[in-house]
Amino acid sequence: MCLIVFAWQVVPSVPLIAAANRDEFYQRATAPAAAWPEHPQIYAGRDLKAGGSWMGVTQPGEDGGPSRFAAITNFREPSEHRDNAPSRGQLVSDYLAGSMTPQEYVESIRVNAQKYNGFNLVLGDCDTLIWYSNKGDSDPRNGKPLEPGVYGLSNALLDAPWPKVLKTKAQFASLLCLGAPEDAFFEMLSDTTQAPDLRLPETGVPLEVERMLSAVRIESPEYGTRTSTVVKLYANAPATLREVLIH
């Protein structure tokens, strides 16, 4: 994913509501969200190049365990990118396929986290939600259970004040207050307006690329928003994941 806004323990009986856009090169082979044959409890999209995922949920199995959620964004730092680093999408699929608690899983990956290119991982269940980044040591929230609230995440650290994060968080919070239907969240995610140059972050890419990437929904000839997704974890019902294909 490249933009996620989420409400944690804000709406009664719905511990987590998340709305997200996944941005990727159009040529990268992808399977839409579905149950995975080898892990039927997982419902997620799949990166067919490396086998992992960018966002997914699980349904309760025979053991009656809670639904699980995981999503990842890349940390934009082009000067530090390594082509031979392991796939970050595996961090999502491994958590969803496993049985560790959110905190146990974060501790298990922390020791090798620097082998990956920069990432933000959000994972949890109905009781605990954790944000963990291998670039986030300066943030006291990193790797610890999040407090209730509304959060925004793109390709920097949690709640970094990028224009599209600030705008989408505000709109998301307003829609939650209004009790808006899911279609309103997808409309929010469809905004193609680019931010003014004076408000753009400086992430090491050319200005014209920074402009293109500043939109909530990215459009360009070779790269852009490929899916929009709304996820809900319920306190007393199976999780839902609704995906809309863009490209």
Biotite code that builds the C-alpha atoms (Angstrom):
import biotite.structure as struc

atoms = struc.array([
    struc.Atom([0.000, 0.000, 0.000], chain_id="A", res_id=1, res_name="MET", atom_name="CA", element="C"),
    struc.Atom([1.031, 3.583, -0.411], chain_id="A", res_id=2, res_name="CYS", atom_name="CA", element="C"),
    struc.Atom([-1.702, 5.314, 1.552], chain_id="A", res_id=3, res_name="LEU", atom_name="CA", element="C"),
    struc.Atom([-3.591, 3.971, 4.543], chain_id="A", res_id=4, res_name="ILE", atom_name="CA", element="C"),
    struc.Atom([-5.873, 5.853, 6.906], chain_id="A", res_id=5, res_name="VAL", atom_name="CA", element="C"),
    struc.Atom([-7.335, 3.890, 9.765], chain_id="A", res_id=6, res_name="PHE", atom_name="CA", element="C"),
    struc.Atom([-9.452, 4.299, 12.873], chain_id="A", res_id=7, res_name="ALA", atom_name="CA", element="C"),
    struc.Atom([-8.439, 2.131, 15.821], chain_id="A", res_id=8, res_name="TRP", atom_name="CA", element="C"),
    struc.Atom([-10.989, 1.563, 18.585], chain_id="A", res_id=9, res_name="GLN", atom_name="CA", element="C"),
    struc.Atom([-12.948, 4.645, 17.588], chain_id="A", res_id=10, res_name="VAL", atom_name="CA", element="C"),
    struc.Atom([-16.212, 3.137, 16.303], chain_id="A", res_id=11, res_name="VAL", atom_name="CA", element="C"),
    struc.Atom([-18.161, 0.931, 18.747], chain_id="A", res_id=12, res_name="PRO", atom_name="CA", element="C"),
    struc.Atom([-18.136, -2.771, 17.793], chain_id="A", res_id=13, res_name="SER", atom_name="CA", element="C"),
    struc.Atom([-15.755, -2.100, 14.880], chain_id="A", res_id=14, res_name="VAL", atom_name="CA", element="C"),
    struc.Atom([-12.256, -1.995, 16.419], chain_id="A", res_id=15, res_name="PRO", atom_name="CA", element="C"),
    struc.Atom([-10.555, -1.285, 13.093], chain_id="A", res_id=16, res_name="LEU", atom_name="CA", element="C"),
    struc.Atom([-11.676, 0.527, 9.949], chain_id="A", res_id=17, res_name="ILE", atom_name="CA", element="C"),
    struc.Atom([-9.037, 1.114, 7.286], chain_id="A", res_id=18, res_name="ALA", atom_name="CA", element="C"),
    struc.Atom([-9.161, 2.713, 3.841], chain_id="A", res_id=19, res_name="ALA", atom_name="CA", element="C"),
    struc.Atom([-6.168, 2.345, 1.551], chain_id="A", res_id=20, res_name="ALA", atom_name="CA", element="C"),
    struc.Atom([-4.753, 2.767, -1.932], chain_id="A", res_id=21, res_name="ASN", atom_name="CA", element="C"),
    struc.Atom([-2.102, 0.471, -3.349], chain_id="A", res_id=22, res_name="ARG", atom_name="CA", element="C"),
    struc.Atom([0.285, 2.139, -5.821], chain_id="A", res_id=23, res_name="ASP", atom_name="CA", element="C"),
    struc.Atom([2.477, 0.010, -8.059], chain_id="A", res_id=24, res_name="GLU", atom_name="CA", element="C"),
    struc.Atom([3.882, -0.333, -11.566], chain_id="A", res_id=25, res_name="PHE", atom_name="CA", element="C"),
    struc.Atom([1.131, -1.551, -13.872], chain_id="A", res_id=26, res_name="TYR", atom_name="CA", element="C"),
    struc.Atom([3.319, -4.275, -15.329], chain_id="A", res_id=27, res_name="GLN", atom_name="CA", element="C"),
    struc.Atom([3.839, -6.029, -11.975], chain_id="A", res_id=28, res_name="ARG", atom_name="CA", element="C"),
    struc.Atom([1.661, -9.145, -11.974], chain_id="A", res_id=29, res_name="ALA", atom_name="CA", element="C"),
    struc.Atom([-0.977, -9.101, -9.248], chain_id="A", res_id=30, res_name="THR", atom_name="CA", element="C"),
    struc.Atom([-3.906, -11.274, -8.185], chain_id="A", res_id=31, res_name="ALA", atom_name="CA", element="C"),
    struc.Atom([-6.989, -9.541, -6.781], chain_id="A", res_id=32, res_name="PRO", atom_name="CA", element="C"),
    struc.Atom([-8.180, -10.131, -3.236], chain_id="A", res_id=33, res_name="ALA", atom_name="CA", element="C"),
    struc.Atom([-9.383, -13.685, -2.692], chain_id="A", res_id=34, res_name="ALA", atom_name="CA", element="C"),
    struc.Atom([-8.993, -16.631, -0.350], chain_id="A", res_id=35, res_name="ALA", atom_name="CA", element="C"),
    struc.Atom([-5.563, -18.246, -0.710], chain_id="A", res_id=36, res_name="TRP", atom_name="CA", element="C"),
    struc.Atom([-5.691, -21.947, -1.634], chain_id="A", res_id=37, res_name="PRO", atom_name="CA", element="C"),
    struc.Atom([-2.830, -22.938, 0.683], chain_id="A", res_id=38, res_name="GLU", atom_name="CA", element="C"),
    struc.Atom([-4.114, -20.731, 3.531], chain_id="A", res_id=39, res_name="HIS", atom_name="CA", element="C"),
    struc.Atom([-7.923, -20.604, 3.163], chain_id="A", res_id=40, res_name="PRO", atom_name="CA", element="C"),
    struc.Atom([-8.260, -18.356, 6.216], chain_id="A", res_id=41, res_name="GLN", atom_name="CA", element="C"),
    struc.Atom([-6.350, -15.568, 4.416], chain_id="A", res_id=42, res_name="ILE", atom_name="CA", element="C"),
    struc.Atom([-8.308, -13.149, 2.251], chain_id="A", res_id=43, res_name="TYR", atom_name="CA", element="C"),
    struc.Atom([-5.904, -10.813, 0.489], chain_id="A", res_id=44, res_name="ALA", atom_name="CA", element="C"),
    struc.Atom([-4.482, -9.630, -2.790], chain_id="A", res_id=45, res_name="GLY", atom_name="CA", element="C"),
    struc.Atom([-1.259, -11.242, -3.923], chain_id="A", res_id=46, res_name="ARG", atom_name="CA", element="C"),
    struc.Atom([1.927, -10.048, -5.559], chain_id="A", res_id=47, res_name="ASP", atom_name="CA", element="C"),
    struc.Atom([2.545, -12.729, -8.173], chain_id="A", res_id=48, res_name="LEU", atom_name="CA", element="C"),
    struc.Atom([6.182, -11.736, -8.581], chain_id="A", res_id=49, res_name="LYS", atom_name="CA", element="C"),
    struc.Atom([7.303, -12.335, -4.990], chain_id="A", res_id=50, res_name="ALA", atom_name="CA", element="C"),
    struc.Atom([4.306, -14.144, -3.510], chain_id="A", res_id=51, res_name="GLY", atom_name="CA", element="C"),
    struc.Atom([3.483, -11.815, -0.627], chain_id="A", res_id=52, res_name="GLY", atom_name="CA", element="C"),
    struc.Atom([0.730, -9.278, -0.102], chain_id="A", res_id=53, res_name="SER", atom_name="CA", element="C"),
    struc.Atom([0.241, -5.591, 0.671], chain_id="A", res_id=54, res_name="TRP", atom_name="CA", element="C"),
    struc.Atom([-2.942, -5.905, 2.748], chain_id="A", res_id=55, res_name="MET", atom_name="CA", element="C"),
    struc.Atom([-5.120, -8.716, 3.996], chain_id="A", res_id=56, res_name="GLY", atom_name="CA", element="C"),
    struc.Atom([-7.317, -10.164, 6.707], chain_id="A", res_id=57, res_name="VAL", atom_name="CA", element="C"),
    struc.Atom([-8.034, -13.602, 8.077], chain_id="A", res_id=58, res_name="THR", atom_name="CA", element="C"),
    struc.Atom([-11.290, -15.238, 9.006], chain_id="A", res_id=59, res_name="GLN", atom_name="CA", element="C"),
    struc.Atom([-11.639, -17.157, 12.274], chain_id="A", res_id=60, res_name="PRO", atom_name="CA", element="C"),
    struc.Atom([-10.543, -20.767, 11.903], chain_id="A", res_id=61, res_name="GLY", atom_name="CA", element="C"),
    struc.Atom([-11.617, -23.914, 13.667], chain_id="A", res_id=62, res_name="GLU", atom_name="CA", element="C"),
    struc.Atom([-9.872, -22.715, 16.811], chain_id="A", res_id=63, res_name="ASP", atom_name="CA", element="C"),
    struc.Atom([-12.192, -19.719, 16.929], chain_id="A", res_id=64, res_name="GLY", atom_name="CA", element="C"),
    struc.Atom([-9.311, -17.247, 17.069], chain_id="A", res_id=65, res_name="GLY", atom_name="CA", element="C"),
    struc.Atom([-9.843, -13.580, 16.233], chain_id="A", res_id=66, res_name="PRO", atom_name="CA", element="C"),
    struc.Atom([-9.640, -12.110, 12.742], chain_id="A", res_id=67, res_name="SER", atom_name="CA", element="C"),
    struc.Atom([-6.202, -10.716, 11.914], chain_id="A", res_id=68, res_name="ARG", atom_name="CA", element="C"),
    struc.Atom([-5.157, -7.756, 9.779], chain_id="A", res_id=69, res_name="PHE", atom_name="CA", element="C"),
    struc.Atom([-1.881, -6.682, 8.208], chain_id="A", res_id=70, res_name="ALA", atom_name="CA", element="C"),
    struc.Atom([-0.814, -4.039, 5.701], chain_id="A", res_id=71, res_name="ALA", atom_name="CA", element="C"),
    struc.Atom([2.493, -2.589, 4.540], chain_id="A", res_id=72, res_name="ILE", atom_name="CA", element="C"),
    struc.Atom([3.801, 0.516, 2.817], chain_id="A", res_id=73, res_name="THR", atom_name="CA", element="C"),
    struc.Atom([7.240, 1.159, 1.427], chain_id="A", res_id=74, res_name="ASN", atom_name="CA", element="C"),
    struc.Atom([9.380, 3.865, 3.005], chain_id="A", res_id=75, res_name="PHE", atom_name="CA", element="C"),
    struc.Atom([10.423, 6.213, 0.173], chain_id="A", res_id=76, res_name="ARG", atom_name="CA", element="C"),
    struc.Atom([14.187, 6.526, 0.368], chain_id="A", res_id=77, res_name="GLU", atom_name="CA", element="C"),
    struc.Atom([15.537, 5.928, -3.162], chain_id="A", res_id=78, res_name="PRO", atom_name="CA", element="C"),
    struc.Atom([19.190, 6.449, -2.233], chain_id="A", res_id=79, res_name="SER", atom_name="CA", element="C"),
    struc.Atom([18.974, 3.508, 0.205], chain_id="A", res_id=80, res_name="GLU", atom_name="CA", element="C"),
    struc.Atom([17.093, 1.080, -2.040], chain_id="A", res_id=81, res_name="HIS", atom_name="CA", element="C"),
    struc.Atom([18.666, -2.366, -2.561], chain_id="A", res_id=82, res_name="ARG", atom_name="CA", element="C"),
    struc.Atom([17.480, -4.518, -5.449], chain_id="A", res_id=83, res_name="ASP", atom_name="CA", element="C"),
    struc.Atom([18.526, -7.728, -3.702], chain_id="A", res_id=84, res_name="ASN", atom_name="CA", element="C"),
    struc.Atom([16.602, -7.117, -0.456], chain_id="A", res_id=85, res_name="ALA", atom_name="CA", element="C"),
    struc.Atom([13.890, -9.647, 0.489], chain_id="A", res_id=86, res_name="PRO", atom_name="CA", element="C"),
    struc.Atom([10.276, -8.889, -0.424], chain_id="A", res_id=87, res_name="SER", atom_name="CA", element="C"),
    struc.Atom([8.479, -6.762, 2.143], chain_id="A", res_id=88, res_name="ARG", atom_name="CA", element="C"),
    struc.Atom([5.139, -8.282, 1.176], chain_id="A", res_id=89, res_name="GLY", atom_name="CA", element="C"),
    struc.Atom([6.188, -11.500, 2.865], chain_id="A", res_id=90, res_name="GLN", atom_name="CA", element="C"),
    struc.Atom([5.961, -9.689, 6.202], chain_id="A", res_id=91, res_name="LEU", atom_name="CA", element="C"),
    struc.Atom([2.206, -9.359, 5.636], chain_id="A", res_id=92, res_name="VAL", atom_name="CA", element="C"),
    struc.Atom([1.556, -12.905, 4.456], chain_id="A", res_id=93, res_name="SER", atom_name="CA", element="C"),
    struc.Atom([3.723, -14.510, 7.148], chain_id="A", res_id=94, res_name="ASP", atom_name="CA", element="C"),
    struc.Atom([1.791, -12.762, 9.908], chain_id="A", res_id=95, res_name="TYR", atom_name="CA", element="C"),
    struc.Atom([-1.586, -13.658, 8.413], chain_id="A", res_id=96, res_name="LEU", atom_name="CA", element="C"),
    struc.Atom([-0.573, -17.298, 7.930], chain_id="A", res_id=97, res_name="ALA", atom_name="CA", element="C"),
    struc.Atom([0.849, -17.654, 11.437], chain_id="A", res_id=98, res_name="GLY", atom_name="CA", element="C"),
    struc.Atom([-0.472, -17.759, 14.972], chain_id="A", res_id=99, res_name="SER", atom_name="CA", element="C"),
    struc.Atom([1.819, -15.321, 16.816], chain_id="A", res_id=100, res_name="MET", atom_name="CA", element="C"),
    struc.Atom([0.285, -12.424, 18.675], chain_id="A", res_id=101, res_name="THR", atom_name="CA", element="C"),
    struc.Atom([0.945, -9.016, 17.093], chain_id="A", res_id=102, res_name="PRO", atom_name="CA", element="C"),
    struc.Atom([3.642, -8.221, 19.661], chain_id="A", res_id=103, res_name="GLN", atom_name="CA", element="C"),
    struc.Atom([5.298, -11.623, 19.289], chain_id="A", res_id=104, res_name="GLU", atom_name="CA", element="C"),
    struc.Atom([5.416, -11.220, 15.532], chain_id="A", res_id=105, res_name="TYR", atom_name="CA", element="C"),
    struc.Atom([6.967, -7.760, 15.695], chain_id="A", res_id=106, res_name="VAL", atom_name="CA", element="C"),
    struc.Atom([9.652, -9.027, 18.048], chain_id="A", res_id=107, res_name="GLU", atom_name="CA", element="C"),
    struc.Atom([10.344, -11.984, 15.756], chain_id="A", res_id=108, res_name="SER", atom_name="CA", element="C"),
    struc.Atom([11.001, -9.781, 12.717], chain_id="A", res_id=109, res_name="ILE", atom_name="CA", element="C"),
    struc.Atom([12.814, -6.976, 14.526], chain_id="A", res_id=110, res_name="ARG", atom_name="CA", element="C"),
    struc.Atom([16.156, -8.807, 14.581], chain_id="A", res_id=111, res_name="VAL", atom_name="CA", element="C"),
    struc.Atom([16.297, -9.037, 10.769], chain_id="A", res_id=112, res_name="ASN", atom_name="CA", element="C"),
    struc.Atom([14.317, -5.900, 9.928], chain_id="A", res_id=113, res_name="ALA", atom_name="CA", element="C"),
    struc.Atom([17.293, -4.040, 8.459], chain_id="A", res_id=114, res_name="GLN", atom_name="CA", element="C"),
    struc.Atom([17.668, -6.690, 5.745], chain_id="A", res_id=115, res_name="LYS", atom_name="CA", element="C"),
    struc.Atom([14.558, -5.223, 4.115], chain_id="A", res_id=116, res_name="TYR", atom_name="CA", element="C"),
    struc.Atom([14.226, -1.966, 2.259], chain_id="A", res_id=117, res_name="ASN", atom_name="CA", element="C"),
    struc.Atom([12.383, 0.600, 4.341], chain_id="A", res_id=118, res_name="GLY", atom_name="CA", element="C"),
    struc.Atom([8.863, -0.342, 5.354], chain_id="A", res_id=119, res_name="PHE", atom_name="CA", element="C"),
    struc.Atom([5.895, 0.471, 7.563], chain_id="A", res_id=120, res_name="ASN", atom_name="CA", element="C"),
    struc.Atom([3.945, -2.517, 8.828], chain_id="A", res_id=121, res_name="LEU", atom_name="CA", element="C"),
    struc.Atom([0.537, -2.237, 10.514], chain_id="A", res_id=122, res_name="VAL", atom_name="CA", element="C"),
    struc.Atom([-0.749, -5.469, 12.008], chain_id="A", res_id=123, res_name="LEU", atom_name="CA", element="C"),
    struc.Atom([-3.066, -6.710, 14.666], chain_id="A", res_id=124, res_name="GLY", atom_name="CA", element="C"),
    struc.Atom([-6.387, -8.210, 15.637], chain_id="A", res_id=125, res_name="ASP", atom_name="CA", element="C"),
    struc.Atom([-9.485, -6.960, 17.428], chain_id="A", res_id=126, res_name="CYS", atom_name="CA", element="C"),
    struc.Atom([-7.565, -6.388, 20.655], chain_id="A", res_id=127, res_name="ASP", atom_name="CA", element="C"),
    struc.Atom([-4.157, -5.038, 19.613], chain_id="A", res_id=128, res_name="THR", atom_name="CA", element="C"),
    struc.Atom([-2.875, -2.975, 16.693], chain_id="A", res_id=129, res_name="LEU", atom_name="CA", element="C"),
    struc.Atom([0.825, -2.229, 16.172], chain_id="A", res_id=130, res_name="ILE", atom_name="CA", element="C"),
    struc.Atom([2.744, -0.025, 13.765], chain_id="A", res_id=131, res_name="TRP", atom_name="CA", element="C"),
    struc.Atom([6.321, -1.097, 13.179], chain_id="A", res_id=132, res_name="TYR", atom_name="CA", element="C"),
    struc.Atom([8.884, 0.463, 10.851], chain_id="A", res_id=133, res_name="SER", atom_name="CA", element="C"),
    struc.Atom([12.529, -0.431, 10.337], chain_id="A", res_id=134, res_name="ASN", atom_name="CA", element="C"),
    struc.Atom([13.031, 3.336, 9.920], chain_id="A", res_id=135, res_name="LYS", atom_name="CA", element="C"),
    struc.Atom([11.066, 4.361, 13.004], chain_id="A", res_id=136, res_name="GLY", atom_name="CA", element="C"),
    struc.Atom([13.435, 4.069, 15.946], chain_id="A", res_id=137, res_name="ASP", atom_name="CA", element="C"),
    struc.Atom([12.980, 7.774, 16.736], chain_id="A", res_id=138, res_name="SER", atom_name="CA", element="C"),
    struc.Atom([9.211, 7.389, 17.279], chain_id="A", res_id=139, res_name="ASP", atom_name="CA", element="C"),
    struc.Atom([8.179, 6.098, 20.712], chain_id="A", res_id=140, res_name="PRO", atom_name="CA", element="C"),
    struc.Atom([5.092, 4.448, 19.187], chain_id="A", res_id=141, res_name="ARG", atom_name="CA", element="C"),
    struc.Atom([7.205, 2.215, 16.972], chain_id="A", res_id=142, res_name="ASN", atom_name="CA", element="C"),
    struc.Atom([6.617, -1.467, 17.635], chain_id="A", res_id=143, res_name="GLY", atom_name="CA", element="C"),
    struc.Atom([4.178, -0.870, 20.500], chain_id="A", res_id=144, res_name="LYS", atom_name="CA", element="C"),
    struc.Atom([0.378, -1.187, 20.701], chain_id="A", res_id=145, res_name="PRO", atom_name="CA", element="C"),
    struc.Atom([-1.304, 1.935, 19.365], chain_id="A", res_id=146, res_name="LEU", atom_name="CA", element="C"),
    struc.Atom([-3.651, 4.040, 21.433], chain_id="A", res_id=147, res_name="GLU", atom_name="CA", element="C"),
    struc.Atom([-7.215, 4.556, 20.118], chain_id="A", res_id=148, res_name="PRO", atom_name="CA", element="C"),
    struc.Atom([-7.386, 7.189, 17.401], chain_id="A", res_id=149, res_name="GLY", atom_name="CA", element="C"),
    struc.Atom([-7.304, 8.011, 13.707], chain_id="A", res_id=150, res_name="VAL", atom_name="CA", element="C"),
    struc.Atom([-3.972, 7.520, 11.950], chain_id="A", res_id=151, res_name="TYR", atom_name="CA", element="C"),
    struc.Atom([-2.494, 8.116, 8.505], chain_id="A", res_id=152, res_name="GLY", atom_name="CA", element="C"),
    struc.Atom([0.387, 6.415, 6.764], chain_id="A", res_id=153, res_name="LEU", atom_name="CA", element="C"),
    struc.Atom([2.023, 6.826, 3.380], chain_id="A", res_id=154, res_name="SER", atom_name="CA", element="C"),
    struc.Atom([5.676, 6.356, 2.414], chain_id="A", res_id=155, res_name="ASN", atom_name="CA", element="C"),
    struc.Atom([7.166, 8.051, 5.481], chain_id="A", res_id=156, res_name="ALA", atom_name="CA", element="C"),
    struc.Atom([6.646, 7.402, 9.195], chain_id="A", res_id=157, res_name="LEU", atom_name="CA", element="C"),
    struc.Atom([3.248, 7.174, 10.859], chain_id="A", res_id=158, res_name="LEU", atom_name="CA", element="C"),
    struc.Atom([1.287, 10.459, 10.680], chain_id="A", res_id=159, res_name="ASP", atom_name="CA", element="C"),
    struc.Atom([4.044, 12.233, 8.737], chain_id="A", res_id=160, res_name="ALA", atom_name="CA", element="C"),
    struc.Atom([2.446, 15.536, 7.615], chain_id="A", res_id=161, res_name="PRO", atom_name="CA", element="C"),
    struc.Atom([2.415, 14.862, 3.884], chain_id="A", res_id=162, res_name="TRP", atom_name="CA", element="C"),
    struc.Atom([-0.420, 16.710, 2.133], chain_id="A", res_id=163, res_name="PRO", atom_name="CA", element="C"),
    struc.Atom([-2.336, 13.596, 1.088], chain_id="A", res_id=164, res_name="LYS", atom_name="CA", element="C"),
    struc.Atom([-2.038, 12.086, 4.561], chain_id="A", res_id=165, res_name="VAL", atom_name="CA", element="C"),
    struc.Atom([-3.345, 15.223, 6.270], chain_id="A", res_id=166, res_name="LEU", atom_name="CA", element="C"),
    struc.Atom([-6.175, 15.668, 3.783], chain_id="A", res_id=167, res_name="LYS", atom_name="CA", element="C"),
    struc.Atom([-7.297, 12.054, 3.791], chain_id="A", res_id=168, res_name="THR", atom_name="CA", element="C"),
    struc.Atom([-7.128, 11.715, 7.581], chain_id="A", res_id=169, res_name="LYS", atom_name="CA", element="C"),
    struc.Atom([-9.395, 14.742, 7.972], chain_id="A", res_id=170, res_name="ALA", atom_name="CA", element="C"),
    struc.Atom([-11.869, 13.473, 5.386], chain_id="A", res_id=171, res_name="GLN", atom_name="CA", element="C"),
    struc.Atom([-11.807, 9.990, 6.861], chain_id="A", res_id=172, res_name="PHE", atom_name="CA", element="C"),
    struc.Atom([-12.529, 11.279, 10.367], chain_id="A", res_id=173, res_name="ALA", atom_name="CA", element="C"),
    struc.Atom([-15.417, 13.356, 9.028], chain_id="A", res_id=174, res_name="SER", atom_name="CA", element="C"),
    struc.Atom([-16.924, 10.369, 7.219], chain_id="A", res_id=175, res_name="LEU", atom_name="CA", element="C"),
    struc.Atom([-16.672, 8.279, 10.369], chain_id="A", res_id=176, res_name="LEU", atom_name="CA", element="C"),
    struc.Atom([-18.479, 10.959, 12.367], chain_id="A", res_id=177, res_name="CYS", atom_name="CA", element="C"),
    struc.Atom([-21.228, 11.039, 9.753], chain_id="A", res_id=178, res_name="LEU", atom_name="CA", element="C"),
    struc.Atom([-21.593, 7.257, 9.710], chain_id="A", res_id=179, res_name="GLY", atom_name="CA", element="C"),
    struc.Atom([-21.000, 7.370, 5.963], chain_id="A", res_id=180, res_name="ALA", atom_name="CA", element="C"),
    struc.Atom([-21.401, 4.254, 3.789], chain_id="A", res_id=181, res_name="PRO", atom_name="CA", element="C"),
    struc.Atom([-18.388, 2.426, 2.368], chain_id="A", res_id=182, res_name="GLU", atom_name="CA", element="C"),
    struc.Atom([-18.865, 4.005, -1.044], chain_id="A", res_id=183, res_name="ASP", atom_name="CA", element="C"),
    struc.Atom([-17.986, 7.371, 0.488], chain_id="A", res_id=184, res_name="ALA", atom_name="CA", element="C"),
    struc.Atom([-14.590, 6.017, 1.563], chain_id="A", res_id=185, res_name="PHE", atom_name="CA", element="C"),
    struc.Atom([-13.915, 4.832, -1.978], chain_id="A", res_id=186, res_name="PHE", atom_name="CA", element="C"),
    struc.Atom([-14.874, 8.271, -3.290], chain_id="A", res_id=187, res_name="GLU", atom_name="CA", element="C"),
    struc.Atom([-12.366, 9.792, -0.847], chain_id="A", res_id=188, res_name="MET", atom_name="CA", element="C"),
    struc.Atom([-9.685, 7.453, -2.195], chain_id="A", res_id=189, res_name="LEU", atom_name="CA", element="C"),
    struc.Atom([-10.372, 8.489, -5.802], chain_id="A", res_id=190, res_name="SER", atom_name="CA", element="C"),
    struc.Atom([-9.063, 12.066, -5.449], chain_id="A", res_id=191, res_name="ASP", atom_name="CA", element="C"),
    struc.Atom([-6.482, 12.760, -8.193], chain_id="A", res_id=192, res_name="THR", atom_name="CA", element="C"),
    struc.Atom([-5.659, 16.342, -7.103], chain_id="A", res_id=193, res_name="THR", atom_name="CA", element="C"),
    struc.Atom([-1.925, 16.981, -6.797], chain_id="A", res_id=194, res_name="GLN", atom_name="CA", element="C"),
    struc.Atom([-0.533, 19.021, -3.912], chain_id="A", res_id=195, res_name="ALA", atom_name="CA", element="C"),
    struc.Atom([0.978, 22.500, -4.468], chain_id="A", res_id=196, res_name="PRO", atom_name="CA", element="C"),
    struc.Atom([4.741, 22.477, -4.897], chain_id="A", res_id=197, res_name="ASP", atom_name="CA", element="C"),
    struc.Atom([5.308, 24.439, -1.684], chain_id="A", res_id=198, res_name="LEU", atom_name="CA", element="C"),
    struc.Atom([3.710, 21.639, 0.329], chain_id="A", res_id=199, res_name="ARG", atom_name="CA", element="C"),
    struc.Atom([5.515, 18.720, -1.270], chain_id="A", res_id=200, res_name="LEU", atom_name="CA", element="C"),
    struc.Atom([7.915, 16.630, 0.816], chain_id="A", res_id=201, res_name="PRO", atom_name="CA", element="C"),
    struc.Atom([11.465, 16.150, -0.387], chain_id="A", res_id=202, res_name="GLU", atom_name="CA", element="C"),
    struc.Atom([12.082, 12.421, -0.612], chain_id="A", res_id=203, res_name="THR", atom_name="CA", element="C"),
    struc.Atom([14.901, 12.226, -3.147], chain_id="A", res_id=204, res_name="GLY", atom_name="CA", element="C"),
    struc.Atom([12.864, 11.933, -6.336], chain_id="A", res_id=205, res_name="VAL", atom_name="CA", element="C"),
    struc.Atom([12.576, 14.593, -9.080], chain_id="A", res_id=206, res_name="PRO", atom_name="CA", element="C"),
    struc.Atom([10.031, 17.371, -8.544], chain_id="A", res_id=207, res_name="LEU", atom_name="CA", element="C"),
    struc.Atom([7.726, 16.168, -11.316], chain_id="A", res_id=208, res_name="GLU", atom_name="CA", element="C"),
    struc.Atom([7.661, 12.714, -9.724], chain_id="A", res_id=209, res_name="VAL", atom_name="CA", element="C"),
    struc.Atom([7.018, 14.208, -6.276], chain_id="A", res_id=210, res_name="GLU", atom_name="CA", element="C"),
    struc.Atom([4.039, 16.075, -7.771], chain_id="A", res_id=211, res_name="ARG", atom_name="CA", element="C"),
    struc.Atom([2.658, 12.911, -9.351], chain_id="A", res_id=212, res_name="MET", atom_name="CA", element="C"),
    struc.Atom([3.031, 10.929, -6.124], chain_id="A", res_id=213, res_name="LEU", atom_name="CA", element="C"),
    struc.Atom([1.314, 13.613, -4.029], chain_id="A", res_id=214, res_name="SER", atom_name="CA", element="C"),
    struc.Atom([-2.191, 12.695, -5.199], chain_id="A", res_id=215, res_name="ALA", atom_name="CA", element="C"),
    struc.Atom([-4.378, 10.391, -3.142], chain_id="A", res_id=216, res_name="VAL", atom_name="CA", element="C"),
    struc.Atom([-5.027, 8.379, -6.294], chain_id="A", res_id=217, res_name="ARG", atom_name="CA", element="C"),
    struc.Atom([-1.990, 8.402, -8.552], chain_id="A", res_id=218, res_name="ILE", atom_name="CA", element="C"),
    struc.Atom([-2.262, 8.396, -12.316], chain_id="A", res_id=219, res_name="GLU", atom_name="CA", element="C"),
    struc.Atom([0.665, 8.168, -14.744], chain_id="A", res_id=220, res_name="SER", atom_name="CA", element="C"),
    struc.Atom([1.474, 6.147, -17.888], chain_id="A", res_id=221, res_name="PRO", atom_name="CA", element="C"),
    struc.Atom([3.448, 3.394, -16.111], chain_id="A", res_id=222, res_name="GLU", atom_name="CA", element="C"),
    struc.Atom([2.750, 3.683, -12.383], chain_id="A", res_id=223, res_name="TYR", atom_name="CA", element="C"),
    struc.Atom([-0.267, 4.493, -10.298], chain_id="A", res_id=224, res_name="GLY", atom_name="CA", element="C"),
    struc.Atom([-3.027, 3.425, -7.949], chain_id="A", res_id=225, res_name="THR", atom_name="CA", element="C"),
    struc.Atom([-4.053, -0.114, -8.796], chain_id="A", res_id=226, res_name="ARG", atom_name="CA", element="C"),
    struc.Atom([-6.531, -0.908, -6.032], chain_id="A", res_id=227, res_name="THR", atom_name="CA", element="C"),
    struc.Atom([-8.590, 0.857, -3.395], chain_id="A", res_id=228, res_name="SER", atom_name="CA", element="C"),
    struc.Atom([-9.573, -1.148, -0.338], chain_id="A", res_id=229, res_name="THR", atom_name="CA", element="C"),
    struc.Atom([-11.760, -0.782, 2.743], chain_id="A", res_id=230, res_name="VAL", atom_name="CA", element="C"),
    struc.Atom([-11.234, -3.207, 5.635], chain_id="A", res_id=231, res_name="VAL", atom_name="CA", element="C"),
    struc.Atom([-13.270, -3.649, 8.798], chain_id="A", res_id=232, res_name="LYS", atom_name="CA", element="C"),
    struc.Atom([-12.497, -5.792, 11.818], chain_id="A", res_id=233, res_name="LEU", atom_name="CA", element="C"),
    struc.Atom([-15.623, -6.418, 13.873], chain_id="A", res_id=234, res_name="TYR", atom_name="CA", element="C"),
    struc.Atom([-15.743, -7.279, 17.546], chain_id="A", res_id=235, res_name="ALA", atom_name="CA", element="C"),
    struc.Atom([-18.402, -9.969, 17.050], chain_id="A", res_id=236, res_name="ASN", atom_name="CA", element="C"),
    struc.Atom([-18.355, -10.833, 13.357], chain_id="A", res_id=237, res_name="ALA", atom_name="CA", element="C"),
    struc.Atom([-15.880, -11.921, 10.661], chain_id="A", res_id=238, res_name="PRO", atom_name="CA", element="C"),
    struc.Atom([-13.631, -9.283, 9.120], chain_id="A", res_id=239, res_name="ALA", atom_name="CA", element="C"),
    struc.Atom([-14.530, -7.777, 5.757], chain_id="A", res_id=240, res_name="THR", atom_name="CA", element="C"),
    struc.Atom([-12.262, -6.613, 2.942], chain_id="A", res_id=241, res_name="LEU", atom_name="CA", element="C"),
    struc.Atom([-13.757, -4.881, -0.076], chain_id="A", res_id=242, res_name="ARG", atom_name="CA", element="C"),
    struc.Atom([-11.426, -4.120, -2.958], chain_id="A", res_id=243, res_name="GLU", atom_name="CA", element="C"),
    struc.Atom([-11.988, -2.010, -6.067], chain_id="A", res_id=244, res_name="VAL", atom_name="CA", element="C"),
    struc.Atom([-9.601, -2.552, -8.998], chain_id="A", res_id=245, res_name="LEU", atom_name="CA", element="C"),
    struc.Atom([-8.358, 0.636, -10.664], chain_id="A", res_id=246, res_name="ILE", atom_name="CA", element="C"),
    struc.Atom([-5.658, -0.647, -13.066], chain_id="A", res_id=247, res_name="HIS", atom_name="CA", element="C"),
])
